[in-house]
Amino acid sequence: MAVIKPFKGIRPPQELVEEVASRPYDVLNSEEAREEASGNEKSLYHIIKPEIDFPVGTDEHGEYVYEKAAENFRKFQEKGWLVQDDADHYYIYAQTMNGKTQYGLVVGAYVPDYMNGVIKKHELTRRDKEEDRMKHVRVNNANIEPVFFAYPDQEELDAIVKRYTVQPPVYDFIAPGDGFGHTFWIIDQQEDMEAITQAFAAMPALYIADGHHRSAAAALVGAEKAAQNPNHEGDEEYNYFMAVCFPASQLTIIDYNRVVKDLNGLTPAEFLQALEKNFVVEEKGADIYKPNALHNFALYLEGKWYSLTARPGTYDDNDPIGVLDVTISSNLILDGILGIKDLRSDKRIDFVGGIRGLGELSKRVDSGEMKVALALYPVSMKQLMDIADTGNIMPPKTTWFEPKLRSGLVIHKLD
């Protein structure tokens, strides 16, 4: 069973939400954050990317930078740019992209559920990234940004969400840059909150969709606080961390593509010939070719697009990891032909989220920066959940979720 609870959210006043809200800390660099926050002292970047308040080149992992985040968080509350609700609530956060809306429930997720596997992972985390976010949670004593969960569709929850979302929202705005819609409601009826808690209690698992490092950091800090409290009882606020939970059927995973700097000593003709051992290779010309099914790939090389279809016998549909196109391409192309064995550390490869479009791949090859590009068919939510359920881990750079959660709509304090 999944344990959740409502919480007293810290939120911007309605008239300030568009000034406060920001993109997540990990989707832009310091200079991009500095530019987006320029002239806006209320931007959440001053809390989640506090290095922007220091000279260019400042080490974002310096202790004084984390302290600046906490100072700014206090300042935002003192000035009334962030205000804590006076009662526990669940919240509804809806995102609209390309005419499609997904409705998430903002909840306090249970730290022990992360530790015991009720909250399921599908990616490995890096300790350095965990420690960065742990320092940020510790110094602020809060989850400033939410994590992104999926849950198996549940009709009772759909009905509750529908009742609230026909009412006027608390926030409703189009984010600059991406043009996506962000809408927010407060669930304030006690019987609805109890029904939501009970509906989650009937679920065998929740699934991390995006935010594995934030999830790990939040849970580890919660566990630290429990260990440090001699009077720990288990119902303290630090036993929970903030998550936005969406029905799995509403979520969109888009492609996550690869670009490579060289052909590992091969000529283009030799590379294409090597591909034919495991793939049916078809030249498609100069117009962009998009993979049309699982096990079909698009390759861009020397101004031309190619269709690659994995030959039968090169993958195992009964293996939850082996069936993934990211596994097939990693084993048979990146490692087997191009000699790229570690996707996390090899400097010859880079990754491009599908939100940028396949034109970004050809652009990077045509510029001479990269030699070849590979586009993959996106992973399905079913594949992700099957992998998490079987205790497996996806290869690196497999899933890209859009739209990203906007930060700053609500914050969860740990006391």
VMD Tcl script that draws the C-alpha trace (Angstrom):
set ca {
  {0.00 0.00 0.00}
  {1.16 3.54 -0.74}
  {1.10 5.95 2.20}
  {0.47 9.63 1.47}
  {-0.72 12.65 3.43}
  {-1.90 16.23 2.78}
  {0.33 19.09 3.90}
  {0.33 22.85 4.53}
  {1.77 24.06 1.26}
  {3.84 27.21 0.95}
  {2.67 29.03 -2.18}
  {2.90 32.39 -3.93}
  {-0.11 34.71 -3.80}
  {-2.20 34.36 -6.93}
  {-1.02 37.65 -8.41}
  {2.66 36.68 -8.02}
  {2.69 33.10 -9.26}
  {3.98 33.89 -12.75}
  {6.87 35.91 -11.30}
  {7.80 33.19 -8.79}
  {7.33 30.00 -10.85}
  {10.34 28.64 -12.73}
  {11.59 25.70 -14.69}
  {13.17 22.84 -12.64}
  {16.73 23.36 -11.44}
  {18.17 20.61 -13.63}
  {16.85 21.59 -17.06}
  {18.94 24.72 -17.46}
  {22.43 25.89 -16.57}
  {23.46 28.77 -14.33}
  {23.74 31.30 -17.13}
  {20.32 30.40 -18.54}
  {18.83 30.78 -15.04}
  {20.63 34.10 -14.59}
  {19.13 35.34 -17.85}
  {15.59 34.10 -17.09}
  {15.67 35.68 -13.61}
  {17.14 38.97 -14.82}
  {15.23 41.88 -13.32}
  {12.95 39.57 -11.29}
  {13.84 39.39 -7.61}
  {10.83 37.12 -7.02}
  {12.02 34.33 -9.34}
  {12.38 30.94 -7.64}
  {15.76 30.62 -9.38}
  {17.14 32.69 -6.49}
  {16.34 29.66 -4.28}
  {16.90 26.69 -6.59}
  {19.84 28.20 -8.56}
  {21.23 30.61 -5.94}
  {24.60 30.84 -7.69}
  {22.92 33.45 -9.93}
  {23.23 35.90 -7.01}
  {27.03 35.62 -7.20}
  {29.53 36.57 -9.93}
  {29.62 34.48 -13.10}
  {31.81 31.42 -12.57}
  {30.89 30.97 -8.89}
  {30.98 27.31 -7.81}
  {27.32 26.34 -7.54}
  {28.25 23.67 -4.96}
  {29.96 26.05 -2.53}
  {28.55 25.93 1.00}
  {27.88 29.68 0.91}
  {25.75 29.15 -2.22}
  {23.50 26.66 -0.40}
  {23.29 29.12 2.52}
  {22.20 31.77 0.03}
  {19.34 29.50 -1.03}
  {18.14 29.31 2.58}
  {18.56 33.07 3.04}
  {16.49 33.70 -0.08}
  {13.83 31.19 0.99}
  {13.46 33.07 4.30}
  {13.36 36.39 2.43}
  {10.58 35.17 0.10}
  {8.47 34.23 3.13}
  {9.21 37.45 5.03}
  {8.21 39.56 2.04}
  {5.02 37.57 1.44}
  {6.13 36.20 -1.94}
  {5.60 32.72 -0.47}
  {2.86 32.14 2.12}
  {2.05 28.95 4.01}
  {-1.52 27.62 3.93}
  {-3.18 27.45 7.33}
  {-4.43 23.86 6.93}
  {-3.33 20.59 5.35}
  {-4.41 20.14 1.74}
  {-3.93 18.00 -1.28}
  {-3.58 20.00 -4.49}
  {-4.30 19.40 -8.17}
  {-1.71 20.49 -10.71}
  {-2.71 20.26 -14.39}
  {-0.36 20.74 -17.33}
  {-1.45 21.31 -20.92}
  {0.86 20.63 -23.89}
  {-0.23 20.55 -27.54}
  {-3.89 20.49 -26.52}
  {-3.48 17.54 -24.14}
  {-3.95 18.00 -20.37}
  {-2.65 15.76 -17.58}
  {-3.95 16.10 -14.02}
  {-1.63 15.42 -11.09}
  {-2.33 15.19 -7.36}
  {0.23 16.97 -5.18}
  {0.80 14.86 -2.06}
  {3.23 14.13 0.71}
  {4.85 10.80 -0.27}
  {6.13 8.53 2.51}
  {9.88 8.20 3.05}
  {9.71 4.52 4.17}
  {7.80 3.72 0.96}
  {10.86 4.89 -0.98}
  {13.18 2.84 1.21}
  {11.13 -0.37 1.03}
  {10.34 -0.27 -2.69}
  {6.66 0.72 -2.67}
  {7.88 3.79 -4.56}
  {9.56 2.11 -7.51}
  {12.59 3.34 -9.44}
  {13.66 2.65 -13.01}
  {16.97 4.56 -13.13}
  {20.24 4.49 -11.23}
  {21.21 7.63 -9.33}
  {24.61 9.23 -8.94}
  {25.82 9.93 -5.41}
  {27.21 13.38 -6.28}
  {23.83 14.50 -7.64}
  {22.03 13.02 -4.64}
  {24.33 14.87 -2.25}
  {23.77 18.18 -4.06}
  {20.00 17.94 -3.60}
  {20.37 16.58 -0.05}
  {22.33 19.70 0.89}
  {19.61 21.84 -0.68}
  {16.83 20.04 1.25}
  {18.80 20.17 4.51}
  {19.66 23.86 4.36}
  {16.10 24.89 3.46}
  {14.43 22.25 5.65}
  {11.98 21.91 2.79}
  {11.26 20.22 -0.52}
  {11.37 23.31 -2.71}
  {10.67 21.35 -5.91}
  {8.35 18.36 -6.41}
  {9.16 14.97 -7.85}
  {7.07 13.43 -10.63}
  {5.28 10.12 -9.96}
  {2.90 7.93 -11.92}
  {0.20 5.72 -10.46}
  {-2.08 3.05 -11.98}
  {-5.28 4.70 -13.21}
  {-8.00 4.87 -10.58}
  {-11.58 5.88 -11.39}
  {-12.39 7.19 -7.90}
  {-9.46 9.61 -8.06}
  {-10.45 10.68 -11.58}
  {-13.92 11.55 -10.27}
  {-12.57 13.64 -7.38}
  {-10.20 15.50 -9.68}
  {-13.00 16.19 -12.15}
  {-15.21 17.73 -9.43}
  {-12.53 20.26 -8.55}
  {-11.24 21.04 -12.03}
  {-14.63 22.29 -13.25}
  {-14.28 25.04 -10.63}
  {-12.20 28.22 -11.07}
  {-8.50 27.47 -10.44}
  {-6.19 29.19 -7.96}
  {-3.48 29.54 -10.65}
  {-3.86 29.46 -14.42}
  {-1.09 30.69 -16.70}
  {0.93 29.96 -19.81}
  {4.63 29.61 -19.04}
  {7.01 31.75 -21.07}
  {9.36 29.92 -23.38}
  {7.62 26.57 -23.69}
  {4.07 27.89 -24.04}
  {2.65 25.10 -21.85}
  {-0.36 25.70 -19.60}
  {-0.13 25.31 -15.82}
  {-3.32 25.23 -13.70}
  {-3.71 24.61 -9.97}
  {-6.56 23.87 -7.54}
  {-6.74 23.31 -3.76}
  {-8.54 20.22 -2.43}
  {-10.07 21.53 0.79}
  {-12.91 19.13 1.64}
  {-11.99 16.70 4.41}
  {-14.00 13.81 2.95}
  {-12.20 14.22 -0.39}
  {-8.80 14.25 1.28}
  {-9.67 11.10 3.20}
  {-10.90 9.41 0.01}
  {-7.66 10.28 -1.77}
  {-5.58 8.90 1.11}
  {-7.59 5.66 1.06}
  {-7.38 5.33 -2.74}
  {-3.59 5.51 -2.59}
  {-3.54 3.05 0.29}
  {-5.10 0.51 -2.08}
  {-2.28 0.92 -4.63}
  {0.53 -1.64 -4.48}
  {3.08 0.83 -5.88}
  {3.89 4.31 -7.09}
  {6.40 4.88 -9.90}
  {9.03 7.59 -10.21}
  {8.60 9.04 -13.68}
  {11.05 11.95 -13.42}
  {13.18 13.21 -10.55}
  {15.10 10.16 -9.34}
  {17.81 12.29 -7.71}
  {15.30 14.59 -6.00}
  {13.38 11.54 -4.75}
  {16.52 9.91 -3.37}
  {17.69 13.14 -1.74}
  {14.32 13.90 -0.15}
  {13.96 10.37 1.21}
  {17.53 10.20 2.52}
  {17.19 13.53 4.35}
  {13.90 12.34 5.84}
  {15.58 9.15 7.02}
  {18.46 11.19 8.49}
  {16.05 13.32 10.48}
  {14.28 10.22 11.78}
  {17.61 8.74 12.92}
  {18.64 12.00 14.61}
  {15.39 12.42 16.55}
  {15.43 10.44 19.84}
  {11.67 10.99 20.11}
  {10.89 9.93 16.55}
  {7.34 8.55 16.26}
  {6.84 8.23 12.49}
  {4.19 10.86 11.88}
  {6.53 13.87 11.74}
  {6.45 16.03 8.61}
  {10.01 15.01 7.66}
  {8.68 11.49 7.04}
  {7.09 12.82 3.85}
  {8.33 14.54 0.69}
  {6.46 16.40 -2.03}
  {5.38 14.54 -5.17}
  {2.99 15.24 -8.03}
  {1.27 11.97 -8.94}
  {-0.32 11.47 -12.37}
  {-2.43 8.62 -13.76}
  {-0.08 6.58 -15.94}
  {-2.36 6.72 -18.98}
  {-2.18 10.51 -19.12}
  {1.61 10.76 -19.31}
  {3.69 11.28 -22.43}
  {7.20 9.88 -22.79}
  {8.96 11.31 -25.81}
  {12.05 10.12 -27.63}
  {15.54 10.60 -26.17}
  {18.07 10.61 -28.98}
  {21.82 10.28 -29.45}
  {24.54 12.14 -31.39}
  {28.09 10.82 -31.74}
  {31.28 12.70 -32.63}
  {32.99 10.08 -34.82}
  {32.59 6.69 -36.51}
  {35.29 4.94 -34.47}
  {37.73 4.94 -37.41}
  {35.23 3.69 -39.99}
  {34.30 5.40 -43.22}
  {30.58 6.16 -43.67}
  {30.33 3.29 -46.18}
  {32.03 0.87 -43.75}
  {29.74 2.02 -40.93}
  {26.59 1.45 -43.00}
  {27.87 -1.96 -44.07}
  {28.54 -2.90 -40.43}
  {24.96 -1.93 -39.55}
  {23.54 -4.38 -42.09}
  {24.58 -7.36 -39.98}
  {21.86 -6.61 -37.40}
  {19.57 -4.14 -39.17}
  {17.65 -3.73 -42.39}
  {19.09 -0.43 -43.66}
  {17.02 1.74 -46.01}
  {18.10 5.12 -47.36}
  {15.33 7.74 -46.94}
  {16.93 10.86 -48.43}
  {17.32 14.39 -47.09}
  {13.86 14.75 -45.52}
  {13.61 13.96 -41.81}
  {12.70 10.34 -41.12}
  {11.02 9.54 -37.78}
  {11.03 6.01 -36.30}
  {7.54 4.55 -36.75}
  {7.51 1.55 -34.37}
  {9.49 -0.30 -31.72}
  {12.80 -1.65 -33.07}
  {12.82 0.91 -35.89}
  {15.47 3.65 -35.70}
  {16.33 6.75 -37.69}
  {19.96 7.44 -38.56}
  {21.34 10.70 -39.94}
  {24.73 10.60 -41.66}
  {26.33 12.90 -44.26}
  {23.13 14.74 -45.14}
  {20.94 11.65 -45.48}
  {18.40 9.90 -43.27}
  {18.22 6.13 -43.02}
  {15.69 3.71 -41.55}
  {17.21 0.94 -39.44}
  {14.99 -2.00 -38.49}
  {16.45 -4.52 -36.06}
  {16.50 -8.01 -37.54}
  {14.58 -10.81 -35.75}
  {16.79 -12.57 -33.27}
  {18.77 -9.48 -32.31}
  {16.52 -8.75 -29.30}
  {14.39 -10.66 -26.80}
  {10.79 -9.47 -26.46}
  {10.48 -11.48 -23.23}
  {13.33 -9.58 -21.55}
  {12.03 -6.27 -20.11}
  {15.45 -4.64 -20.59}
  {16.56 -6.46 -23.74}
  {13.40 -5.45 -25.60}
  {14.10 -1.74 -25.16}
  {15.31 0.10 -28.23}
  {17.83 1.93 -26.07}
  {19.34 -1.47 -25.19}
  {19.32 -2.67 -28.80}
  {20.96 0.50 -30.07}
  {23.46 0.61 -27.20}
  {24.56 -3.00 -27.69}
  {24.51 -3.32 -31.46}
  {25.47 0.19 -32.62}
  {27.03 2.36 -29.91}
  {29.07 -0.40 -28.28}
  {29.30 -3.05 -31.00}
  {30.32 -0.72 -33.83}
  {31.26 2.66 -32.36}
  {33.02 1.40 -29.22}
  {30.97 3.49 -26.77}
  {30.63 1.31 -23.69}
  {29.61 3.74 -20.93}
  {26.83 6.16 -21.87}
  {27.27 8.07 -18.62}
  {30.94 8.96 -19.04}
  {31.99 8.68 -22.70}
  {32.71 12.16 -24.07}
  {32.10 11.07 -27.68}
  {28.34 10.88 -27.21}
  {25.67 13.41 -26.30}
  {21.91 13.16 -25.80}
  {19.09 15.27 -27.23}
  {15.57 15.30 -25.77}
  {12.87 14.78 -28.36}
  {11.23 18.06 -27.36}
  {13.89 19.71 -29.55}
  {12.73 17.79 -32.63}
  {14.71 15.65 -35.05}
  {15.85 18.76 -36.86}
  {18.16 19.38 -33.91}
  {19.93 16.10 -34.73}
  {20.60 16.96 -38.36}
  {21.65 20.48 -37.31}
  {24.33 19.17 -34.96}
  {25.65 16.75 -37.58}
  {25.55 19.29 -40.42}
  {27.46 21.79 -38.26}
  {30.39 19.36 -38.08}
  {30.12 19.12 -34.27}
  {28.83 15.55 -34.57}
  {29.29 12.85 -37.20}
  {26.16 10.75 -36.85}
  {22.77 10.97 -35.11}
  {20.43 8.21 -33.97}
  {16.74 8.72 -33.19}
  {14.79 6.17 -31.13}
  {11.11 5.28 -30.82}
  {9.94 6.39 -27.34}
  {9.55 4.01 -24.44}
  {5.97 3.34 -23.28}
  {4.65 3.80 -19.75}
  {3.87 0.07 -19.71}
  {7.51 -0.73 -20.42}
  {8.64 1.64 -17.67}
  {6.26 0.14 -15.11}
  {7.12 -3.44 -16.12}
  {10.81 -2.69 -15.61}
  {10.20 -1.09 -12.22}
  {7.92 -3.97 -11.15}
  {10.58 -6.55 -11.98}
  {13.25 -4.65 -10.06}
  {15.22 -3.86 -13.21}
  {16.92 -0.60 -14.10}
  {16.69 1.13 -17.48}
  {19.87 2.07 -19.31}
  {20.93 5.72 -18.98}
  {19.12 8.42 -20.96}
  {16.07 6.31 -21.80}
  {13.05 8.44 -20.88}
  {12.21 12.08 -21.46}
  {8.93 13.35 -20.01}
  {7.21 16.50 -21.21}
  {5.91 18.82 -20.01}
  {8.25 19.32 -17.06}
  {6.75 20.27 -13.71}
  {6.92 23.99 -13.01}
  {8.65 24.73 -9.70}
  {7.33 27.25 -7.20}
  {3.60 26.53 -7.33}
  {3.81 24.84 -3.94}
  {6.59 23.96 -1.44}
  {6.63 21.42 1.40}
  {8.35 22.22 4.72}
  {9.82 19.39 6.79}
  {8.58 20.66 10.14}
}
mol new
graphics top color blue
foreach p $ca { graphics top sphere $p radius 0.5 }
foreach p [lrange $ca 0 end-1] q [lrange $ca 1 end] { graphics top cylinder $p $q radius 0.2 }
display resetview
